Amino acid sequence: MRKNLTLIALAISLSLIFSGISIAATDSKSVLIKAKIEKVVKLIVDTDTLVFPNMDPNQMKQVPALQNEIKVTVKARTGSTSPVNLNVIADGDLVSGLDTISVQNVTWQASGQGFSGGTLSKSNVQTAGSWKGSGVREGVFRYYLNNSWNYQKGEYQVTVTYTLTTP
């Protein structure tokens, strides 16, 4: 019986050797992948000039800008609960030579989630939109000039600055 067991063990060993079965050797390595994502914001306003046409104050109390329906796109990459703010301020009143029209006579309406309407100011930053977290937001601004018989004739202008921030 012992001889039979020895023969069986020898037969199994020889069949393993000649069948090409071998014990595999392996090695593995881990690779750490990193991506550094920084805060970044981008503001797109589809026009850089607004023009209010001449209109009779009796017929039109608020004059719409010729370029109304101004598309605004706000892009922000920040923390999930970080605030994203769009602000606007004028650098003064509307000026034509020595004549002025208070910039507070310019108002805007807004549509689009998070966008807000308001009145321009040269002394206080006005909020034009606010959100939380990363994303792309699109809205529309419509501008109006309060019309008056008291304005002096002229071509008036002022620069306003929009600022998009995330802390």
Residue, then its C-alpha position, 0 to 999 in steps of 0.5 A: m500500500r505504501k508503494n502504491l501511495t508513493l507511485i501515485a505521488l510520483a505520478i502526480s508530481l511528474s504530471l504537474i512538471f510535464s503539464g506546464i503548470s507552475i506557480a505564478a509570480t506577481d508584483s504590484k505597485s500603487v500609483l497616487i493620482k492628484a489633481k490640484i483644483e484652484k478657485v477661478v471665476k470668469l464673467i462674460v457680458d455680451t456687450d461693452t456699450l449701452v445706448f439710451p436713445n432720445m425720447d419724449p419724457n411725456q411718452m416714455k418715463q423710462v427709456p430702455a437701452l437699445q442693447n437690452e436683453i444683455k446676456v451675462t454668464v457667470k462661471a465659478r469654481t470654488g468650494s461647495t458652500s462658498p459664496v459667489n458674488l457679482n457686484v457693480i459700481a459706477d465711476g461717477d455720474l453720466v457726464s456731458g461737458l459740464d452737465t451731469i445726470s445722476v447715475q442713480n437714474v439708471t436702473w436694471q432688471a434681471s432674470g435668471q436664478g441668482f441675478s438681481g436688479g437694482t439702481l446704479s450707484k457711484s458710492n455704494v457697490q450694488t449686488a447684481g447676483s449671488w450664488k453658493g458653490s461652483g457652477v455656470r449661471e446665465g442671466v439677462f440684464r435690461y437697463y433703463l434711464n429715468n427720463s426727465w425734461n430737466y436734462q440738458k442736451g448732450e451726449y452723456q457717458v459713464t463707465v460701470t464696473y462689474t466684479l465677480t468674486t469668490p473668497 
